[in-house]
Amino acid sequence: MQYTVKLSKDAKKYIENLDRTTKQRVLRKLQEVCSDPFDLRVSKPLTKREDRTARIGDYRILFLILEDVIFVTKVASRGEVYRQ
C-alpha cells in the first residue's frame, strides 16, 4: 500500500531551510517511509505517544499514520524534535 505525505506548516518550513544535501536525505527518507511506515528499519513508534519517528543522521521526522496518509508533524535536529 502506498501512502501519501502531508507536511505540517512547521515541517515544510524546516525542510525548505535545510541545505541541499540534507534536504535530499530527508526527502529520500520520506519516500522510504511511504513505502512501509511500519518497518522497524525505517521508523519506530514512540513510547507513550501515538506518533512514530524516522532517523536521518542527527535529524528526526515525527509523523502520524492516518489511514492512507502520513502526516509529518515535525522535522528537526535530534536535540530539539522531541520538545513540545
N, C-alpha and C positions, 0 to 999 in steps of 0.2 A: 504494500500500500504506500503510495506516495503522498506525502504531506505537503501542505503549502505553508509558507513562513509569513508571519505578520510581525512587524517590528514596532515596539513602543516608540514614542517620540524621543525619549532619552537614549534608547539603544541606537536608533538611527543616527542621531546627532553624534554619539560617541564613535560609531563606526566611521562616519564621514570625516571625523577629525583625526583618525589614525593615519600613520604613514602608509605608503602604498603596499609594502611587503606584509605588514601586519594586517592590513585590511584584506588582502588576498587570502591570508591564512584563516582569518575569521570567516570569510565567505565560503572557503573550502570546507571548513568545519560545519557550517550551517548546511551545506549540501549533504555531508555525511549524516548529520542529524535527521535530515528529511528522509533519507533512505531507510533508516531504522533507529528511531529515537530511544528504543528500549534496550538496545545492545549495550551491555556494560562496558564494552571497549570504546564506545562513543560518548556515552553520558551516564551519570549516576544520579539516583534520587537523593534528595537532601532529607536529613532526618528532621522530624517534627515540622516539615513544610510540604506543600504539595508540588513544588516545582523541582526541576532537575537541573543539573549543571553539566556543562561540557568544558573541557580544559583545552586551552591553546597556549602552551608555554606558561607565561606569567599572567595570562588573561583568562577570564571565565565568561561563559554565556549562561545566563539563567533563563529558563523557559518553562512554559506550561504547555501541556498537550491537551487540546480541546477538540475532541472528535478527530477531524482530519486536518486540523490547523495547529501549527506550532507557533505559539505566541511568545516572542522573545521579550522578556520584561526588562532585562538589564545586561549590558556588556560593559565590563570594566576590568581593571587590574585585580589581581588576587586579593590584595590588601583592602580594597575598597568595595568590592562587589557584594559582600555579604552584609555590609552595614545598611541600616534602613533609616 
